[in-house]
């Protein structure tokens, strides 16, 4: 009987090393983002002090606004997910749809924040608005947008009352059409964006 010789050596596991590398990369990423935040705000301050004559305002805005934008998107996604849970999850309202809606809202808010930071650094001042008479098409778009928002709220709070879904979709489409036709006016443009956004939201939630 031949003796059995164990030639297998100790198993070398690279899991610890991989975990260490992951933590190091995560820490480096956080440090870089924080450094960009500080340097970006310092650059924006210098550009603002020079009344926008210095270059690099766009890059400084991205560096300074990256971390706040991530926080805003994360907070909006979390709040919308909690709202979806509070309204009651069903097959028609998956949680990931609510998170997606929250991310869209967060991206819009982040864009407005970044635009404000950039304009502040460049010394941008809003042009004085000339009062204009709102046209009938823009007025119709405004009324339809408000009505569509109310119907969307009824659909959400009323736990997907099926009678209101087709009516809400029709009102959103009508508001979008009127807004596009009166897009030369600020009211028409805003109504077109809002009606189109609510239409997409309702389609996602009822899919």
N, C-alpha and C positions, 0 to 999 in steps of 0.2 A: 504494500500500500504506500503510495507516494505521499509524502507530507505536503500539505497545502500551504503555500507561501502567499501571504497577503502583500501584494506589491502596490496596492492602492495607497496613495499618500493622503495627507489631509486635504480636504476640499477647500479650495480657495474661492471665497465668495467676494464678488465685486459689488454686492448690494450696498455696503456701507460707503464705499467710495463714490458710487453713483449718487447716493443720498447726500453725501457731503458736497459733491459738485453741484447738485441741484440747489442746496441751501446757499452755497457761495454765489451762484448765478442770480438767485433771487435777491440776496442781499446787495449784490452789485447793481442790479436793476433798480432797487429802491434808492440806493445812494445816488445813482446817476439821475434818476427822476427828481429827487430832492435838490441836487446840485443845479440841474437845469431850471428848476422852479426859482431858486434864489437868484441865479445869474440872469434869468429871463426878466424877473422883476427889476433887477438893477439896471439892465439894459433899457427896459421900457421907461424907467425913471430918467435915465440920461437922455433918451430920445425925446421924451416929453419936455425936459428942461431946455433942449435945443430947438424946441418948437417944430419937431419933425424933420429937421434938416439932416440928421444922421440917418444912415441906412440900417437895414437889418430889423425893421419893425415886425415884419411877418415872422421871421425865425424866432425873435424874442417872444412874440405872442404865443407861438406854439410851445416854446420851452416853458413859459410861465403858466400857460393854461392847460397843459397836459394832465397834471395831477388833479386839479380841480374838476376837469372834464370827466376823468375816470370816476371820481367820487360822485359827481352829479348823476352820471349814467348808472352807476351801481345803486345809488339811493333810489332813483326813479324805478329801476327794474325791480328792486326789492319791495317798494311800496305797491307797485302794480300787482306783483305776485301775491302780496298779502290781501290786496283788494279782491283779487280773483278768488282767493280762498274764502274770504268773508262773504262774498256773494254766493258761494257754493259751487264747487267744481262738478261739472257734468261732462259728458262726451262732447258737447258743443262748445265748452269753454275750457280747453286744456290750459294748464298753468303756463306752458311755454309761450302761448299766445300773449298772455298778460305781460310776461317778462319782455317779449318783443315790443309790445306797445310802450312799456316803460323805457326801454332803450331808445325808441324813436323820440319820445318826449325828452329824454335826457340829452340826446344829440342835438335837438332843436335848442334847448336851453344852453347847452355848451356853445353852440354856434353863436347865439346872441351874446353870451359872455365874451367869447373871443373877439367878436366884431367890436364890442364896446371897448375892450382893451386896446385893440389896434387903432381904433379911431381916436381914443384918448391919447395914445402915444404920438400920433400924427397931427394932433391938433385939429381934428375934424370938427366942424360945427354944423348943426343941421340948418338946412336952408329954410327960411321963413315960408311957411305954407300959405299959399294964396287960397282964400276961401272960394270954393266953387260950388255951384248948385248940383246936388246929387241927381243923377238922371233916374228915370223910372226903372230902367233895367237894373241899376245898382241898388235901388231901393227894394226891388223884388228879390234880388240876390240876398240882401241883408235879412229880409223877412223869412225867406226860405231857409237860410242858414240857422237863424234862431229857432225856427220850427223844427228843423232837422235835429238840432242839438237836444231839444226837448223830447222829441220822439226817441232818440238814442238813449237818453236818460231813462225814459219810461221802459224801454226794452231791457235795459240793464237791471233796474230796480224791480221791474215786474216779472223777473225770472223768465225771460224769453217768451213773452206773450206773442204767439205766432201771428196774431192779427196785425200787430204793429210793425213787424219786420218788413213786409213788402211796401207798406206805406212809407216807412222811414227811408228805405232804399230809393223810392221814387222821389221823395223830397230832396234827398241828397243830390241825386242826378240833376233835378231841376235847378237847385241852387248852384251846382257846378256849372251848368250851361249858362245861366244868367250871369254868373261871375266872370266866366270867360268872355262873354259878349260885352261886358262892361269893364274889361280889364284895364282900360285906359285910366280908370279912376281907382284910387287906393281902396275904396270900399269894395269894389268889384274884385280886385286882386285878392284881398284878404278873404272874402267870402268864397272865392274859387278854391283857395288853398284849404280853408276849413271844411267846406262841403266835400271836397275830394278826399281829405283825410278821414272824415267821419264815414264816408262811403267805404273806404278801404278797411277801416276798423270794423265796421259792421259785417263786411264780407268775411274777414278773418275770424270773427267771433261766432259766426253762424256756419262756418265751413264744417 
